[in-house]
């Protein structure tokens, strides 16, 4: 790595602070003491000149005043001045010799003291000599002092502050002397001269420093360039190349010969293009980059970082070349010289990065970036030729259950098979890609043919719904498709993707396995959903939620054994909102978690007003159950309300086991350890598995109302299912609850089939807390 002196500025600064100029600052960005090292070499010569000039002026002063006041006065003064000048010379010589140079600021302090002593000597002569001579030659002595001040302004010094001190003392002393004699005008003029000399010192020093900085910067850059060239020559990845006017190689370096795969002797004098063209040299079939290089060489043009495809012993490589035409002193062209490097690995890496930026690594399909580009091109094509394009959003049904039950590796392998099936359905007019997760998209460039989008969506759904074999597992997942056509359903990529996504959401909402086209009404549905979500987020804070309670009775005695707590929402903006509408929204937005916590606490509070044998059933969403602190929430609700654990029954559906079966099981086991019971709701309507019943001891199995109604209508299948569930529950020491009983006939049928408990409108609709309490006061009003 090339290093350089960072104490010097990169270039001469436009302005220097006075403190920096005088050496008063300790600015890390500008350290003048580092510059003074280059001044010391000249100090011996300048110091000698200064000593000679002061001695000459002193001899002149002695010659003028010796006849007037005598040698007895002038000679001691000259001796003291000579001693000061000698001491100043010795201090300067210490700075010239690096081994004897004082450390820190000692040399600066010595120079300052010498400057003060010299200035005092001359002030003594200025004031004393004319006074002893009765005013004779006063003007002459004043001119001598001013001349010394003027010369000092332009005299080189490694300590500019000492020059400032010297001139300031002499100038102020001279002004004071003139003022005591009543020569006010001359005193003012001397002060102005002193100020001008001080400003001059600073300006001269500033210019001097800037020149030194510039010289140091140039020297540093030359050193850096030299080091870089040396480092470049030692770098095995690069080489220097040179050709003559006939484009033949000359002065071939060992590394360049190695890059060519030949010896230096074998390449010297050979045509450059022949060496790097490979078999193309005989056929004349060159890559475009070689043609470009040949043109630059022919036209004698500069080129920089040109990427050239070369062939070295049959192997394709990529070189990066830079070259400059050379000319002699007469301006005649003498060839090219340049640098080069092999960038094959870097280019391959760049191509891989470019591929990763546009393709999905798991499925090898185009990713979102490439899909949006293709959709933009399709929209432009449709606008230009007055046709239609289309975007189909494809989402897998039941994919999450595969991920959760079999793991992400199995899910990834399934996605790879899905992508292969999608790719097999694509023609030249379609491009499919992966947006992320289990969501794919298809861009149709020309969708003008009537019914073509519906037919494509049907083929996609049918093909993706066929069974998959992954790791010895036979998997079944379906697909839902939402489509939007451009420019009818959107003039921009964003608008078309948003509308296709709305259509996909409707298809999923309708149960999946369907294709839904975008309709403007979907915007209204999406807006309504958005407004409902906003209102739902505020519902608990506004006390808009309320619990209703539906009784569950003993099948034989018809006495109330429990109530199922059912949440209701009466919104200030939307009025009464159906649970079938806001519960799925709450689950999608995870608002079901705080709502479920509120339901748990409120239901336990209300159950305290019921007889001790009556339980409260609380439905728990998978989102709520899988929360890490669910067990703590149940415990907190029981502790806060004082309700006995055995009076709380948690109702869950089979869907909880499709998310994370182990977490769900652990959470329910912790709740059961508290003494609470757990009921399995809607058994038989979902992904039923007897494994759930074997691994977890439920207290109750609830038979869905569809089987009850089917049995009442004489359905043999429904009767068989109810009989099987009742028999299984009894063998596992579980109770059964039949839901949706609405008539006396259904009640009798369920009782005869052996169900333990009955729930339905026949025995009571969901009612307010007050009405539920009244049932125990007026038992004969039990039926609604």
CORJO-V11883 format. One record per backbone hydrogen bond with DSSP energy under -0.5 kcal/mol. CO is the residue of the C=O (numbers start at 1). NH is the residue of the N-H. Records with the same first field share a line. If there is no record, write none. Layout:
CO=NH ; NH
This chain:
4=6
5=8
7=31
17=21
18=22
19=24 ; 25
20=23
27=30
30=32
31=34 ; 35
32=35 ; 36
33=37
35=38
36=39 ; 40
39=42 ; 43
40=43 ; 44
42=46
43=47
44=48
45=49
46=50
47=51
48=52
49=53
50=54
51=55
52=56
53=57
54=58
55=59
56=60
57=61
58=62
59=63
60=64
61=65
62=66
65=69 ; 70
66=70
70=73 ; 74
71=75
73=77
74=78
75=79
76=80
77=81
78=82
79=83
80=84
81=85
82=86
83=87
84=88
85=89
86=90
87=91
88=92
89=93
90=94
91=95
92=96
93=97
96=98
97=100 ; 101
98=101
103=106
105=109
106=110
107=111
108=112
109=113
110=114
111=115
112=116
113=117
114=118
115=119
116=120
117=121
118=122
119=123
120=124
121=125
122=126
123=127
124=128 ; 129
125=129 ; 130
127=131
128=132
129=133
130=135
131=134
133=136
135=138
137=141
138=142
139=143
140=144
141=145
142=146
143=147
144=148
145=149
146=150
147=151
148=152
149=153
150=154
151=154 ; 155
152=155
159=162 ; 163
160=164
161=165
162=166
163=167
164=168
165=169
166=170
167=171
168=172
169=173
170=174
171=175
172=176
173=177
174=178
175=179
176=180
177=181
178=183
179=182
182=184
183=187
184=188
185=189
186=190
187=191
188=192
189=193
190=194
191=195
192=196
193=197
194=198
195=199
196=200
197=201
198=202
199=203
200=204
201=205
202=206
203=207
204=208
205=209
206=210
207=211
208=212
209=213
210=214
211=215
212=216
213=217
214=218
215=219
216=220
217=221
218=222
219=223
220=224
221=225
222=226
223=227
224=228
225=229
226=230
227=231
228=232
229=233
230=234
231=235
232=235
234=236
235=238
237=342
239=340
240=253
241=338
242=250
243=336
244=247
247=272
248=244
249=269
253=257
254=258
255=259
256=260
257=261 ; 262
258=261
263=267
264=267 ; 268
267=270
270=249
271=275
272=276
273=277
274=278
276=311
277=280
278=281
279=282 ; 283
280=284
284=286
287=290 ; 291
288=292
289=293
290=294
291=295
292=296
293=297
294=298
295=299
296=300 ; 301
297=300
303=323
306=308 ; 321
308=310 ; 319
310=317
311=313
312=315
315=312
317=310
318=343
319=308 ; 321
320=341
321=306
322=339
323=303
324=337
326=334 ; 335
328=331
332=328
335=326
336=243
337=324
338=241
339=322
340=239
341=320 ; 343
343=347
344=348
345=349
346=350
347=351
348=352
349=353
350=354
351=355
352=356
353=357
354=358
355=358 ; 359
358=367
360=364
365=360
366=434
367=371
368=372
369=373
370=374
371=375
372=376
373=377
374=378
375=379
376=380
377=381
378=382
379=383
380=384
381=385
382=386 ; 387
388=447
389=486
390=444
391=393 ; 484
392=442
393=482
394=440
395=480
397=478
398=402
399=402 ; 403
400=404
401=405
402=406 ; 407
403=407
407=411
408=412
409=413
410=414
411=415
412=416
413=417
414=418
415=419
416=420
417=421
418=422
419=423
420=424
421=425
422=425 ; 426
423=426
427=430
429=445
431=443
432=366
433=435 ; 441
436=439
438=396
439=435 ; 436
440=394
441=433
442=392 ; 444
443=431 ; 445
444=390
449=452
451=455
452=456
453=457
454=458
455=459
456=460
457=461
458=462
459=463
460=464
461=465
463=466
468=470 ; 475
470=473
473=470 ; 475
475=468 ; 477
478=397
480=395
481=516
482=393
483=518
484=391
485=489
486=389
492=496
493=497
494=498
495=499
496=500
497=501
498=502
499=503
500=504
501=505
502=506
503=507
504=508
505=509
506=510
507=512
508=511
514=481
516=483
519=522
520=523 ; 524
521=525
522=526
523=527
524=528
525=529
526=530
527=531
528=532
529=533
530=534
531=535
532=536
533=537
534=538
535=538 ; 539
536=539 ; 540
538=542
539=544
540=543
544=570
546=568
548=566
549=767
550=564
551=760
552=561 ; 562
553=758
554=558
559=554
561=615
562=552
563=565 ; 617
564=550
565=619
566=548
568=546
569=571 ; 577
571=575
575=571
577=569
578=581 ; 582
579=583
581=585
582=586
583=587
584=588
585=589
586=591 ; 592
587=590
590=593
591=595
592=596
593=597
594=598
595=599
596=600
597=601
598=602
599=603
600=604
601=605
602=606
603=607
604=608
605=608
606=609
607=610
611=614
613=615
615=563
616=618 ; 649
617=565 ; 619
618=651
621=625
622=626
624=627
627=630
629=633
630=634
631=635
632=636
633=637
634=638
635=639
636=640
637=641
638=642 ; 643
644=647
645=648
647=616 ; 649
648=677
649=618
650=652 ; 679
651=620
652=681
653=656
654=657
655=658 ; 659
656=659 ; 660
657=661
660=664
661=665
662=666
663=667
664=668
665=669
666=670
667=671
668=672
669=673
670=674
671=674 ; 675 ; 676
672=675
677=650
678=699 ; 700
679=652 ; 681
680=702
681=654
682=685
683=704
686=688
689=692 ; 693
690=694
691=695
692=696
696=698
699=735
700=680
701=703 ; 737
702=683
703=739
704=707 ; 708
705=709
706=710
707=711
708=712
709=713
710=715
711=714
715=719
716=720
717=721
718=722
719=723
720=724
721=725
722=726
723=727
724=728
725=729
726=730
727=731
728=732
729=734
730=733
735=701
736=756 ; 757
737=703 ; 739
738=759
740=742
741=762
743=747
744=748
745=749
746=750
747=751
748=752
749=753
750=754 ; 755
751=754
756=555
757=738
758=553
759=741
760=763 ; 764
767=549
768=772
769=773
770=774
771=775
773=776 ; 777
774=777 ; 778
778=781
779=782
